[in-house]
Every structure is written in structure tokens, then in C-alpha cells.
Amino acid sequence: MTALPANPRAQRTYRALVDAGLELLAERPIDALAIDEIVGRAGVAKGSFFNHFADKPALARRSGRKSGSNWKHGSAPPMPEWPIR
């Protein structure tokens, strides 16, 4: 796997997807979510989801790590290996 690029646009997209995943997972279980809902909430293209995550469980794993960490509000989660498998 390659590391997530330092590109600010990719970082914003990643952060938007993780934030949307957190919001939607707070509303209902992962099995009840569609990737289209996640990308719609994030405001990104569906292909962008797959640039960063292999599937919904990969997003859920990353979202879970975000909620348990100590970074400042509004900061990006630690950059993962990309894409998350």
C-alpha cells in the first residue's frame, strides 16, 4: 500500500468522508447505510470514497479510531495507509 498523499484536497476529501461516516453511523448501523448516502453527506464523488476506503467497514474502522483519539477538534485524523483495506 502507498501512503495517503500530502495533497490538501485529498486530505479534505478524506476528512469529509470520515466526518460523514461518523454522523451517519451515529444515526444507524453500517448495514443500513449506502455508500451513496455517505458520499452525498460528504459532498464528494462516489469514486473518491474508493480512493480512500476499500468498503464501508474500512470507513467504520477509521471513523472509530477518530472518535477515540486525542486530536484537536476540527483537525484531520492521522493519515492512514491508502486505501484502507
C-alpha positions in Angstrom: 0.0 0.0 0.0 1.1 3.6 -0.6 0.8 6.4 1.9 -2.0 8.9 1.6 -0.7 11.8 -0.5 0.0 15.1 1.3 -2.3 16.8 -1.2 -4.6 19.2 0.8 -7.5 18.4 -1.5 -7.2 14.6 -0.8 -6.9 15.4 2.9 -10.2 17.5 2.8 -11.9 14.7 0.9 -10.7 12.1 3.4 -11.8 14.3 6.4 -15.2 14.9 4.8 -15.8 11.2 4.3 -14.7 10.3 7.9 -17.0 13.0 9.3 -19.9 11.9 7.2 -19.3 8.3 8.3 -19.3 9.4 11.9 -22.6 11.3 11.5 -24.4 8.5 9.7 -23.1 5.8 11.9 -24.5 7.7 14.9 -27.9 7.5 13.2 -28.0 3.9 12.2 -25.9 0.7 11.7 -23.4 0.3 8.9 -25.5 -2.3 7.2 -28.3 0.2 6.8 -26.0 2.8 5.1 -25.4 3.1 1.4 -22.1 4.4 0.0 -24.2 6.9 -2.0 -25.5 8.3 1.3 -22.0 8.7 2.7 -20.6 10.5 -0.3 -23.8 12.6 -0.5 -23.3 13.7 3.1 -19.6 14.3 2.5 -20.3 16.2 -0.8 -17.8 14.2 -2.8 -17.9 11.9 -5.8 -18.5 8.2 -5.3 -15.1 7.3 -6.8 -13.5 9.4 -4.1 -14.8 7.0 -1.5 -13.0 4.1 -3.1 -9.8 6.2 -3.4 -9.7 6.3 0.4 -11.5 3.2 1.6 -12.0 -0.3 0.3 -15.5 -0.6 1.7 -17.9 0.6 4.4 -16.3 -1.4 7.2 -12.9 0.2 6.4 -14.6 3.6 6.8 -16.2 2.5 10.0 -12.8 1.3 11.4 -11.2 4.6 10.6 -14.2 6.5 12.0 -13.9 4.5 15.2 -10.3 5.4 15.5 -11.1 9.1 15.0 -13.6 9.2 17.9 -11.2 7.5 20.3 -8.2 9.8 19.7 -7.0 13.0 21.3 -6.6 15.4 18.4 -8.0 18.9 18.5 -11.5 19.5 17.3 -11.5 20.1 13.5 -8.2 18.5 12.8 -7.8 15.7 10.4 -7.3 12.1 11.6 -3.9 10.6 11.3 -3.2 9.8 7.7 -3.7 6.1 7.1 -2.1 3.8 4.6 -4.1 4.4 1.5 -6.5 2.9 0.5 -7.6 1.4 3.8 -8.3 -2.3 3.3 
